[in-house]
Amino acid sequence: MNALDLYNKPSPDFAAKVERSLALLREVSETHPLLTQASSLGAEDMVVTHLIHLAGIKTDIFVLETGKLHPETLALVSKIEQRYARSVALYRPKNESVVKFVRNHGEEAMYQSIDLRKQCCDIRKMEPLSRALAGHDGWITGLRREQSNARAEVGEIVQEPDRIKVSPLVEWTWGDVWHFIGEHQLDYNALHDQFYPSIGCAPCTRAISVGEDFRAGRWWWEQESAKECGLHVQPVSTLPVSTLERTPS
C-alpha cells in the first residue's frame, strides 16, 4: 500500500478548504506581488505549488538545498520544473561555513547536542533562507496546525519584520493533503511511501511507526519542544486577510 492509498481521506468540508486556500493566495498576491514559495518538496509543498498554479498567481519557488537532502527529495525539482514550466531556485549553504563546521565538530555533530544541531541548521537553512527571501514582500509555506503542538496556532497570514508569511493549508488535515494529491495526480516524494510523513535532511529524518506522532521522525533524539530548526519561529502578529496592506520595501 502506498501513501496515497493509505492517507487519502478528505474532510467533509474539503472543497471549501480548497476554495479558501485559492482565495487567500489570490488576495495576498494583489497586495504583495513579490511572493516566493519555500518548498521542502514534501507532500504539503507539492500541494501548495499546485494551488499557486490553479490560483493563477505569479510567485518564485525556492528550495533550501542543504547538502544533506535525500535523492528522493531532490528528484522532485525537475518534475516541478517540467510540469509547471518554471524554474526552482536552489539555495545552498556557504561552502566555507560548512567546511569549518564539519572540521570542528564532525559530520554527525547534530547528534551531540541541541546547540550543535541548531548551529548546523543555521548554516544549512537559516543563512540560505535569508538570501532566498531577499527582495520578496511575502513567502508561502505548507505549514498546517495539525503537524505539531508548536504549529497548533499558526496563522494563515503572519506579519514578520520585513514581509508576510502565508500558510494556505493551516486548516487542512493530512487526509486533505493526500486527497488533493490524488485528485490532481501530483508527484510526491517517494519516501512518503516508506512511512516518512515529515521529511528534512537525511541525518535528521527517519520513518515512523504506527501510533507515533506526525513529526516523530524529525530529530527523534531530542525532546518534542526542541523540534524546530528556526525557519518557523513564533509569529510577530497574525493578520486577517481583509486588513492586508503591502509591506513597505
Number of C-alpha atoms within 10 A of each C-alpha: 7 11 18 18 12 11 14 18 17 17 16 9 10 19 12 11 18 17 13 15 21 20 15 19 24 18 15 21 19 13 14 20 15 18 25 22 25 22 21 22 26 21 23 25 21 22 22 25 23 18 19 19 14 12 18 13 17 14 19 17 21 21 21 22 19 20 14 12 18 16 12 14 20 15 14 18 18 13 14 20 13 11 11 11 10 12 14 16 15 14 20 19 20 13 12 8 13 17 12 11 17 13 10 10 13 12 14 13 18 20 16 12 12 17 12 16 17 20 17 23 20 17 19 24 22 19 16 20 20 12 11 23 19 11 14 19 21 28 22 25 22 23 24 22 19 18 18 17 11 17 17 14 14 22 23 24 24 20 18 17 10 15 22 28 23 25 24 26 25 23 20 23 18 20 17 24 25 24 20 24 20 14 10 11 9 17 16 24 22 17 19 18 16 14 16 23 25 21 23 20 19 14 15 18 20 22 18 19 12 6 7 10 13 16 20 22 21 24 23 15 15 13 9 16 9 11 18 15 16 12 12 13 12 13 16 11 12 15 15 10 14 9 7 16 13 17 16 8 8
